């Protein structure tokens, strides 16, 4: 999987590394600003069933 992705990226190795870092940063940005706040509506950490 990762090898196929690496071969699809254009340019020399240093450019591929920069592209991969940018893709990871974009994925983390999307998770922290959109996915995690949306998912927090459905998850309530205060509702514990342990010890209760």
C-alpha distance matrix in Angstrom:
0.0 3.8 5.4 5.3 6.4 8.7 10.1 10.9 12.9 16.5 18.9 19.4 17.7 20.0 19.4 15.6 16.3 18.8 16.6 13.9 17.0 18.4 15.5 15.5 19.3 19.3 17.3 19.7 22.6 21.8 21.4 24.7 26.8 25.9 23.9 25.6 29.1 28.6 27.4 30.3 32.7 31.6 31.4 34.7 34.6 38.4 38.5 38.1 39.1 39.4 43.0 44.4
3.8 0.0 3.8 5.4 5.0 6.1 8.6 9.9 10.9 14.5 16.4 16.5 14.4 16.5 16.2 12.4 12.8 15.4 13.6 10.8 13.8 15.7 13.2 13.1 16.9 17.5 15.8 18.0 20.9 20.7 20.5 23.4 25.7 25.3 23.7 25.1 28.6 28.6 27.6 30.2 32.9 32.1 31.7 34.9 34.5 38.3 38.8 38.4 39.6 39.7 43.2 44.8
5.4 3.8 0.0 3.8 5.4 5.0 6.2 8.7 10.2 13.3 15.0 14.9 13.1 15.9 15.8 12.1 13.2 16.2 14.6 12.4 15.7 17.7 15.6 16.0 19.7 20.2 19.0 21.3 24.1 24.0 24.1 26.9 29.0 28.7 27.2 28.8 32.3 32.2 31.3 33.9 36.6 35.8 35.5 38.6 38.3 42.1 42.5 42.1 43.2 43.3 46.8 48.4
5.3 5.4 3.8 0.0 3.8 5.4 5.2 6.3 9.0 12.2 14.7 15.5 14.5 17.3 16.3 12.8 14.6 17.0 14.7 13.1 16.7 17.8 15.4 16.5 20.1 19.9 18.8 21.6 24.0 23.4 23.9 27.0 28.7 28.0 26.6 28.7 32.0 31.5 30.8 33.8 36.1 35.4 35.4 38.8 38.8 42.6 42.9 42.7 43.9 44.2 47.9 49.2
6.4 5.0 5.4 3.8 0.0 3.8 5.5 5.2 6.6 10.3 12.9 14.0 12.9 15.1 13.7 10.1 11.8 13.8 11.2 9.5 13.2 14.1 11.6 13.0 16.4 16.2 15.3 18.2 20.4 20.0 20.8 23.8 25.3 24.9 23.8 25.8 29.0 28.8 28.4 31.2 33.6 33.2 33.3 36.6 36.6 40.4 41.0 41.0 42.5 42.9 46.5 47.7
8.7 6.1 5.0 5.4 3.8 0.0 3.8 5.5 5.5 8.7 10.4 10.8 9.4 11.9 11.1 7.5 9.3 11.9 10.1 8.7 12.3 13.8 12.2 13.5 16.7 17.2 16.9 19.3 21.6 21.8 22.6 25.2 26.9 26.9 26.1 27.9 31.0 31.2 30.8 33.4 36.1 35.8 35.6 38.8 38.5 42.3 43.1 43.0 44.6 44.7 48.2 49.7
10.1 8.6 6.2 5.2 5.5 3.8 0.0 3.8 5.6 7.8 9.8 10.6 10.4 13.5 12.4 9.3 12.0 14.4 12.5 11.9 15.6 16.7 15.2 16.9 20.0 20.1 19.9 22.7 24.7 24.7 25.7 28.5 29.9 29.7 28.9 31.0 34.1 34.0 33.7 36.5 38.9 38.6 38.7 41.9 41.8 45.7 46.3 46.2 47.7 47.9 51.5 52.9
10.9 9.9 8.7 6.3 5.2 5.5 3.8 0.0 3.8 6.4 9.6 11.7 12.0 14.5 12.4 9.6 12.6 14.1 11.4 11.4 15.2 15.4 13.6 16.0 18.8 18.2 18.2 21.4 23.0 22.6 24.0 26.9 28.0 27.5 27.0 29.4 32.3 32.0 32.0 34.9 37.2 37.0 37.4 40.7 41.0 44.8 45.4 45.6 47.2 47.7 51.3 52.5
12.9 10.9 10.2 9.0 6.6 5.5 5.6 3.8 0.0 3.8 6.8 9.0 9.4 11.2 8.8 6.1 9.5 10.6 7.9 8.8 12.3 12.4 11.3 14.0 16.4 16.1 16.8 19.7 21.0 21.2 22.9 25.4 26.4 26.4 26.2 28.5 31.2 31.3 31.6 34.3 36.6 36.8 37.0 40.3 40.4 44.1 45.0 45.3 47.2 47.6 51.2 52.4
16.5 14.5 13.3 12.2 10.3 8.7 7.8 6.4 3.8 0.0 3.8 7.0 8.9 10.5 7.7 6.8 10.5 11.1 9.1 11.1 14.2 13.9 13.7 16.6 18.5 18.2 19.5 22.3 23.2 23.6 25.7 28.0 28.7 28.9 29.1 31.4 33.9 34.1 34.6 37.2 39.6 40.0 40.3 43.4 43.6 47.3 48.3 48.7 50.7 51.1 54.6 55.8
18.9 16.4 15.0 14.7 12.9 10.4 9.8 9.6 6.8 3.8 0.0 3.8 6.7 8.0 5.8 6.4 9.8 10.4 9.7 12.0 14.5 14.7 15.3 17.9 19.5 19.8 21.4 23.8 24.7 25.6 27.6 29.5 30.4 31.0 31.4 33.4 35.9 36.4 37.0 39.3 41.8 42.4 42.4 45.5 45.4 49.0 50.3 50.6 52.6 52.9 56.3 57.6
19.4 16.5 14.9 15.5 14.0 10.8 10.6 11.7 9.0 7.0 3.8 0.0 3.8 5.6 5.5 6.3 8.8 10.3 10.8 12.4 14.5 15.6 16.6 18.5 20.2 21.2 22.6 24.6 25.8 27.1 28.8 30.5 31.7 32.6 32.8 34.4 37.1 37.9 38.2 40.4 43.2 43.6 43.4 46.2 45.8 49.5 50.9 50.9 53.0 52.9 56.2 57.8
17.7 14.4 13.1 14.5 12.9 9.4 10.4 12.0 9.4 8.9 6.7 3.8 0.0 3.8 5.4 5.0 6.2 8.7 9.8 10.5 12.3 14.2 15.2 16.4 18.3 19.8 21.0 22.5 24.2 25.7 26.9 28.6 30.1 31.2 31.1 32.5 35.3 36.3 36.3 38.3 41.3 41.6 41.1 43.9 43.2 46.9 48.3 48.2 50.1 49.9 53.2 54.9
20.0 16.5 15.9 17.3 15.1 11.9 13.5 14.5 11.2 10.5 8.0 5.6 3.8 0.0 3.8 5.5 5.2 6.4 8.8 10.0 10.8 12.5 14.4 15.6 16.7 18.5 20.2 21.3 22.6 24.6 26.0 27.2 28.6 30.1 30.4 31.5 34.1 35.4 35.7 37.4 40.4 41.1 40.5 43.1 42.4 45.9 47.6 47.6 49.8 49.6 52.7 54.4
19.4 16.2 15.8 16.3 13.7 11.1 12.4 12.4 8.8 7.7 5.8 5.5 5.4 3.8 0.0 3.8 5.4 5.1 6.2 8.6 9.9 10.6 12.3 14.3 15.3 16.4 18.4 20.0 20.9 22.5 24.4 25.7 26.8 28.0 28.5 30.0 32.5 33.6 34.1 36.1 38.8 39.6 39.3 42.1 41.7 45.3 46.8 47.1 49.4 49.5 52.7 54.2
15.6 12.4 12.1 12.8 10.1 7.5 9.3 9.6 6.1 6.8 6.4 6.3 5.0 5.5 3.8 0.0 3.8 5.4 5.0 6.1 8.6 9.8 10.4 12.2 14.1 15.1 16.4 18.3 19.7 21.0 22.5 24.3 25.6 26.5 26.6 28.1 30.9 31.7 31.9 34.1 36.9 37.3 37.1 39.9 39.6 43.2 44.6 44.7 46.8 46.9 50.2 51.7
16.3 12.8 13.2 14.6 11.8 9.3 12.0 12.6 9.5 10.5 9.8 8.8 6.2 5.2 5.4 3.8 0.0 3.8 5.4 5.1 6.2 8.6 9.8 10.6 12.2 14.2 15.3 16.5 18.2 20.0 21.1 22.5 24.2 25.5 25.5 26.6 29.4 30.6 30.7 32.5 35.5 36.0 35.4 38.1 37.4 41.0 42.6 42.6 44.8 44.6 47.8 49.5
18.8 15.4 16.2 17.0 13.8 11.9 14.4 14.1 10.6 11.1 10.4 10.3 8.7 6.4 5.1 5.4 3.8 0.0 3.8 5.5 5.1 6.2 8.6 9.9 10.5 12.2 14.3 15.4 16.3 18.3 20.0 21.0 22.2 23.8 24.4 25.5 28.0 29.3 29.9 31.5 34.4 35.4 34.9 37.5 37.0 40.5 42.2 42.6 45.0 45.0 48.2 49.6
16.6 13.6 14.6 14.7 11.2 10.1 12.5 11.4 7.9 9.1 9.7 10.8 9.8 8.8 6.2 5.0 5.4 3.8 0.0 3.8 5.5 5.0 6.1 8.6 9.8 10.4 12.2 14.2 15.1 16.4 18.3 19.9 20.9 21.9 22.4 24.1 26.5 27.4 28.0 30.1 32.7 33.5 33.4 36.3 36.1 39.7 41.2 41.7 44.0 44.3 47.6 48.8
13.9 10.8 12.4 13.1 9.5 8.7 11.9 11.4 8.8 11.1 12.0 12.4 10.5 10.0 8.6 6.1 5.1 5.5 3.8 0.0 3.8 5.4 5.0 6.2 8.5 9.8 10.5 12.3 14.1 15.3 16.5 18.3 19.9 20.8 20.7 22.1 24.9 25.8 26.0 28.0 30.9 31.4 31.0 33.8 33.5 37.1 38.5 38.8 40.9 41.1 44.5 45.8
17.0 13.8 15.7 16.7 13.2 12.3 15.6 15.2 12.3 14.2 14.5 14.5 12.3 10.8 9.9 8.6 6.2 5.1 5.5 3.8 0.0 3.8 5.5 5.1 6.1 8.6 9.9 10.6 12.1 14.2 15.3 16.4 18.1 19.6 19.9 20.8 23.4 24.9 25.1 26.7 29.7 30.5 29.9 32.5 31.9 35.4 37.1 37.4 39.9 39.9 43.1 44.5
18.4 15.7 17.7 17.8 14.1 13.8 16.7 15.4 12.4 13.9 14.7 15.6 14.2 12.5 10.6 9.8 8.6 6.2 5.0 5.4 3.8 0.0 3.8 5.5 5.0 6.1 8.6 9.9 10.4 12.2 14.2 15.3 16.2 17.7 18.4 19.8 22.1 23.3 24.1 25.8 28.6 29.7 29.5 32.1 32.0 35.4 37.1 37.8 40.4 40.7 44.0 45.1
15.5 13.2 15.6 15.4 11.6 12.2 15.2 13.6 11.3 13.7 15.3 16.6 15.2 14.4 12.3 10.4 9.8 8.6 6.1 5.0 5.5 3.8 0.0 3.8 5.4 5.1 6.2 8.6 9.8 10.6 12.3 14.3 15.4 16.1 16.3 18.1 20.6 21.4 21.9 24.1 26.7 27.4 27.4 30.3 30.4 34.0 35.4 36.0 38.4 38.9 42.3 43.3
15.5 13.1 16.0 16.5 13.0 13.5 16.9 16.0 14.0 16.6 17.9 18.5 16.4 15.6 14.3 12.2 10.6 9.9 8.6 6.2 5.1 5.5 3.8 0.0 3.8 5.4 5.1 6.2 8.5 9.9 10.5 12.2 14.2 15.2 15.0 16.0 18.9 20.1 20.1 22.0 24.9 25.6 25.1 27.8 27.5 31.1 32.6 33.1 35.4 35.7 39.1 40.2
19.3 16.9 19.7 20.1 16.4 16.7 20.0 18.8 16.4 18.5 19.5 20.2 18.3 16.7 15.3 14.1 12.2 10.5 9.8 8.5 6.1 5.0 5.4 3.8 0.0 3.8 5.5 5.2 6.1 8.6 9.9 10.5 12.0 13.8 14.4 15.2 17.5 19.2 19.8 21.2 24.1 25.3 24.8 27.3 27.1 30.5 32.3 33.0 35.7 36.1 39.2 40.3
19.3 17.5 20.2 19.9 16.2 17.2 20.1 18.2 16.1 18.2 19.8 21.2 19.8 18.5 16.4 15.1 14.2 12.2 10.4 9.8 8.6 6.1 5.1 5.4 3.8 0.0 3.8 5.5 5.0 6.2 8.6 10.0 10.5 11.6 12.6 14.3 16.3 17.4 18.4 20.2 22.7 24.0 24.1 26.9 27.2 30.6 32.1 33.2 35.8 36.6 39.9 40.6
17.3 15.8 19.0 18.8 15.3 16.9 19.9 18.2 16.8 19.5 21.4 22.6 21.0 20.2 18.4 16.4 15.3 14.3 12.2 10.5 9.9 8.6 6.2 5.1 5.5 3.8 0.0 3.8 5.4 5.2 6.2 8.7 10.1 10.4 10.2 11.9 14.6 15.3 15.8 17.9 20.5 21.3 21.4 24.3 24.6 28.1 29.4 30.3 32.8 33.6 37.0 37.7
19.7 18.0 21.3 21.6 18.2 19.3 22.7 21.4 19.7 22.3 23.8 24.6 22.5 21.3 20.0 18.3 16.5 15.4 14.2 12.3 10.6 9.9 8.6 6.2 5.2 5.5 3.8 0.0 3.8 5.4 5.0 6.1 8.4 9.9 9.7 10.2 12.9 14.5 14.8 16.2 19.2 20.2 19.7 22.3 22.2 25.6 27.3 28.1 30.8 31.3 34.6 35.4
22.6 20.9 24.1 24.0 20.4 21.6 24.7 23.0 21.0 23.2 24.7 25.8 24.2 22.6 20.9 19.7 18.2 16.3 15.1 14.1 12.1 10.4 9.8 8.5 6.1 5.0 5.4 3.8 0.0 3.8 5.5 5.3 6.0 8.1 9.4 10.3 11.9 13.7 14.9 16.1 18.7 20.4 20.3 22.7 23.0 26.2 28.0 29.3 32.2 33.0 36.1 36.7
21.8 20.7 24.0 23.4 20.0 21.8 24.7 22.6 21.2 23.6 25.6 27.1 25.7 24.6 22.5 21.0 20.0 18.3 16.4 15.3 14.2 12.2 10.6 9.9 8.6 6.2 5.2 5.4 3.8 0.0 3.8 5.7 5.4 5.5 6.6 8.7 10.4 11.2 12.6 14.5 16.7 18.2 18.7 21.4 22.3 25.5 27.0 28.4 31.1 32.3 35.6 35.9
21.4 20.5 24.1 23.9 20.8 22.6 25.7 24.0 22.9 25.7 27.6 28.8 26.9 26.0 24.4 22.5 21.1 20.0 18.3 16.5 15.3 14.2 12.3 10.5 9.9 8.6 6.2 5.0 5.5 3.8 0.0 3.8 5.7 5.6 4.7 5.8 8.5 9.6 10.0 11.8 14.5 15.5 15.5 18.3 18.9 22.3 23.7 24.9 27.6 28.7 32.0 32.4
24.7 23.4 26.9 27.0 23.8 25.2 28.5 26.9 25.4 28.0 29.5 30.5 28.6 27.2 25.7 24.3 22.5 21.0 19.9 18.3 16.4 15.3 14.3 12.2 10.5 10.0 8.7 6.1 5.3 5.7 3.8 0.0 3.8 5.9 6.4 5.5 7.2 9.7 10.5 11.0 14.0 15.7 15.2 17.4 17.7 20.9 22.7 24.1 27.1 28.1 31.1 31.6
26.8 25.7 29.0 28.7 25.3 26.9 29.9 28.0 26.4 28.7 30.4 31.7 30.1 28.6 26.8 25.6 24.2 22.2 20.9 19.9 18.1 16.2 15.4 14.2 12.0 10.5 10.1 8.4 6.0 5.4 5.7 3.8 0.0 3.8 6.5 6.8 6.7 8.9 11.0 11.6 13.7 16.0 16.4 18.5 19.4 22.2 24.1 25.9 29.0 30.3 33.3 33.4
25.9 25.3 28.7 28.0 24.9 26.9 29.7 27.5 26.4 28.9 31.0 32.6 31.2 30.1 28.0 26.5 25.5 23.8 21.9 20.8 19.6 17.7 16.1 15.2 13.8 11.6 10.4 9.9 8.1 5.5 5.6 5.9 3.8 0.0 3.8 5.9 5.8 6.2 8.7 10.4 11.9 13.9 15.0 17.6 19.1 22.0 23.3 25.3 28.2 29.8 33.0 32.8
23.9 23.7 27.2 26.6 23.8 26.1 28.9 27.0 26.2 29.1 31.4 32.8 31.1 30.4 28.5 26.6 25.5 24.4 22.4 20.7 19.9 18.4 16.3 15.0 14.4 12.6 10.2 9.7 9.4 6.6 4.7 6.4 6.5 3.8 0.0 3.8 5.7 5.2 6.1 8.6 10.5 11.6 12.5 15.5 16.9 20.2 21.1 22.8 25.4 27.1 30.4 30.3
25.6 25.1 28.8 28.7 25.8 27.9 31.0 29.4 28.5 31.4 33.4 34.4 32.5 31.5 30.0 28.1 26.6 25.5 24.1 22.1 20.8 19.8 18.1 16.0 15.2 14.3 11.9 10.2 10.3 8.7 5.8 5.5 6.8 5.9 3.8 0.0 3.8 5.4 5.0 6.0 9.0 10.3 10.1 12.7 13.7 16.9 18.2 19.8 22.7 24.1 27.3 27.4
29.1 28.6 32.3 32.0 29.0 31.0 34.1 32.3 31.2 33.9 35.9 37.1 35.3 34.1 32.5 30.9 29.4 28.0 26.5 24.9 23.4 22.1 20.6 18.9 17.5 16.3 14.6 12.9 11.9 10.4 8.5 7.2 6.7 5.8 5.7 3.8 0.0 3.8 5.5 5.1 7.1 9.6 10.1 12.2 13.7 16.4 17.9 20.1 23.2 24.9 27.9 27.5
28.6 28.6 32.2 31.5 28.8 31.2 34.0 32.0 31.3 34.1 36.4 37.9 36.3 35.4 33.6 31.7 30.6 29.3 27.4 25.8 24.9 23.3 21.4 20.1 19.2 17.4 15.3 14.5 13.7 11.2 9.6 9.7 8.9 6.2 5.2 5.4 3.8 0.0 3.8 5.5 5.9 7.9 9.7 12.4 14.7 17.3 18.1 20.5 23.2 25.3 28.4 27.8
27.4 27.6 31.3 30.8 28.4 30.8 33.7 32.0 31.6 34.6 37.0 38.2 36.3 35.7 34.1 31.9 30.7 29.9 28.0 26.0 25.1 24.1 21.9 20.1 19.8 18.4 15.8 14.8 14.9 12.6 10.0 10.5 11.0 8.7 6.1 5.0 5.5 3.8 0.0 3.8 5.3 5.6 6.7 10.0 12.1 15.1 15.5 17.5 20.0 22.0 25.3 24.9
30.3 30.2 33.9 33.8 31.2 33.4 36.5 34.9 34.3 37.2 39.3 40.4 38.3 37.4 36.1 34.1 32.5 31.5 30.1 28.0 26.7 25.8 24.1 22.0 21.2 20.2 17.9 16.2 16.1 14.5 11.8 11.0 11.6 10.4 8.6 6.0 5.1 5.5 3.8 0.0 3.8 5.3 5.0 7.2 9.2 11.9 12.9 15.2 18.2 20.1 23.1 22.6
32.7 32.9 36.6 36.1 33.6 36.1 38.9 37.2 36.6 39.6 41.8 43.2 41.3 40.4 38.8 36.9 35.5 34.4 32.7 30.9 29.7 28.6 26.7 24.9 24.1 22.7 20.5 19.2 18.7 16.7 14.5 14.0 13.7 11.9 10.5 9.0 7.1 5.9 5.3 3.8 0.0 3.8 5.8 7.5 10.7 12.6 12.9 15.9 18.6 21.1 23.9 22.8
31.6 32.1 35.8 35.4 33.2 35.8 38.6 37.0 36.8 40.0 42.4 43.6 41.6 41.1 39.6 37.3 36.0 35.4 33.5 31.4 30.5 29.7 27.4 25.6 25.3 24.0 21.3 20.2 20.4 18.2 15.5 15.7 16.0 13.9 11.6 10.3 9.6 7.9 5.6 5.3 3.8 0.0 3.8 6.6 9.9 12.0 11.4 14.0 16.1 18.9 22.0 20.9
31.4 31.7 35.5 35.4 33.3 35.6 38.7 37.4 37.0 40.3 42.4 43.4 41.1 40.5 39.3 37.1 35.4 34.9 33.4 31.0 29.9 29.5 27.4 25.1 24.8 24.1 21.4 19.7 20.3 18.7 15.5 15.2 16.4 15.0 12.5 10.1 10.1 9.7 6.7 5.0 5.8 3.8 0.0 3.8 6.3 9.0 8.9 10.9 13.5 15.8 18.9 18.2
34.7 34.9 38.6 38.8 36.6 38.8 41.9 40.7 40.3 43.4 45.5 46.2 43.9 43.1 42.1 39.9 38.1 37.5 36.3 33.8 32.5 32.1 30.3 27.8 27.3 26.9 24.3 22.3 22.7 21.4 18.3 17.4 18.5 17.6 15.5 12.7 12.2 12.4 10.0 7.2 7.5 6.6 3.8 0.0 3.8 5.5 5.7 8.5 11.5 13.8 16.5 15.6
34.6 34.5 38.3 38.8 36.6 38.5 41.8 41.0 40.4 43.6 45.4 45.8 43.2 42.4 41.7 39.6 37.4 37.0 36.1 33.5 31.9 32.0 30.4 27.5 27.1 27.2 24.6 22.2 23.0 22.3 18.9 17.7 19.4 19.1 16.9 13.7 13.7 14.7 12.1 9.2 10.7 9.9 6.3 3.8 0.0 3.8 5.5 6.7 10.3 11.6 14.2 14.0
38.4 38.3 42.1 42.6 40.4 42.3 45.7 44.8 44.1 47.3 49.0 49.5 46.9 45.9 45.3 43.2 41.0 40.5 39.7 37.1 35.4 35.4 34.0 31.1 30.5 30.6 28.1 25.6 26.2 25.5 22.3 20.9 22.2 22.0 20.2 16.9 16.4 17.3 15.1 11.9 12.6 12.0 9.0 5.5 3.8 0.0 3.8 5.7 9.4 10.9 12.7 11.9
38.5 38.8 42.5 42.9 41.0 43.1 46.3 45.4 45.0 48.3 50.3 50.9 48.3 47.6 46.8 44.6 42.6 42.2 41.2 38.5 37.1 37.1 35.4 32.6 32.3 32.1 29.4 27.3 28.0 27.0 23.7 22.7 24.1 23.3 21.1 18.2 17.9 18.1 15.5 12.9 12.9 11.4 8.9 5.7 5.5 3.8 0.0 3.8 6.7 9.3 11.4 9.9
38.1 38.4 42.1 42.7 41.0 43.0 46.2 45.6 45.3 48.7 50.6 50.9 48.2 47.6 47.1 44.7 42.6 42.6 41.7 38.8 37.4 37.8 36.0 33.1 33.0 33.2 30.3 28.1 29.3 28.4 24.9 24.1 25.9 25.3 22.8 19.8 20.1 20.5 17.5 15.2 15.9 14.0 10.9 8.5 6.7 5.7 3.8 0.0 3.8 5.6 8.1 7.5
39.1 39.6 43.2 43.9 42.5 44.6 47.7 47.2 47.2 50.7 52.6 53.0 50.1 49.8 49.4 46.8 44.8 45.0 44.0 40.9 39.9 40.4 38.4 35.4 35.7 35.8 32.8 30.8 32.2 31.1 27.6 27.1 29.0 28.2 25.4 22.7 23.2 23.2 20.0 18.2 18.6 16.1 13.5 11.5 10.3 9.4 6.7 3.8 0.0 3.8 6.4 5.6
39.4 39.7 43.3 44.2 42.9 44.7 47.9 47.7 47.6 51.1 52.9 52.9 49.9 49.6 49.5 46.9 44.6 45.0 44.3 41.1 39.9 40.7 38.9 35.7 36.1 36.6 33.6 31.3 33.0 32.3 28.7 28.1 30.3 29.8 27.1 24.1 24.9 25.3 22.0 20.1 21.1 18.9 15.8 13.8 11.6 10.9 9.3 5.6 3.8 0.0 3.8 5.5
43.0 43.2 46.8 47.9 46.5 48.2 51.5 51.3 51.2 54.6 56.3 56.2 53.2 52.7 52.7 50.2 47.8 48.2 47.6 44.5 43.1 44.0 42.3 39.1 39.2 39.9 37.0 34.6 36.1 35.6 32.0 31.1 33.3 33.0 30.4 27.3 27.9 28.4 25.3 23.1 23.9 22.0 18.9 16.5 14.2 12.7 11.4 8.1 6.4 3.8 0.0 3.7
44.4 44.8 48.4 49.2 47.7 49.7 52.9 52.5 52.4 55.8 57.6 57.8 54.9 54.4 54.2 51.7 49.5 49.6 48.8 45.8 44.5 45.1 43.3 40.2 40.3 40.6 37.7 35.4 36.7 35.9 32.4 31.6 33.4 32.8 30.3 27.4 27.5 27.8 24.9 22.6 22.8 20.9 18.2 15.6 14.0 11.9 9.9 7.5 5.6 5.5 3.7 0.0
